[in-house]
Amino acid sequence: MANRNFNGVQINQSTTITEKAAVDMDDCRNRILAYNEDGNVVLASDGSKPFVGVALIESGLNDISGKKSGSVASGENIDIQIKDIGYILAGSDIPKGTEVTAGTDGMAAVAAAGDHVIGLSLSAVEKEEYCRVQITKYQKN
């Protein structure tokens, strides 16, 4: 059985899955994830391909371990919310009621035509704030 740290973990009532990290990630928490060609997850870098979901805030290491919170090594598990309402760290200002896609480092950004959308923003936020999003994945026309 893999070592797991559940300090501070709260039960998430939304549907979640667990996937393996394809690469080392400095911080995966509240970021949008996509599958790579091997079926493992990476931080989404734009809206060019479908999304798996959003890493939970307790994903990755906990700072109680003496390492940076949210960091995950290649091959380790990441817990991912795949539907309902969640929080995504914003990479830019996002108005309320806006379709959200991935920007740099899996952070939320405003979707443009042709982008894959992770959901609809339920709050207006500035860069580096947590955007509440209703997760409804589709591709924007």
Buried (B, 14 or more C-beta within 10 A) or exposed (E): EEEEEEEEEEEBEBEBEEBBBBEEBEBBBBBBBBBEEEEBBBBBBBBEBBBBBBBBBBBBBBEEEEEEBBBBEEEBBBBBBBBBBBBBBBBBBBEEEBBBBBBEBBBBBBBEEEBBBBBBBBBBBEBEBBBBBBBEBEBEE
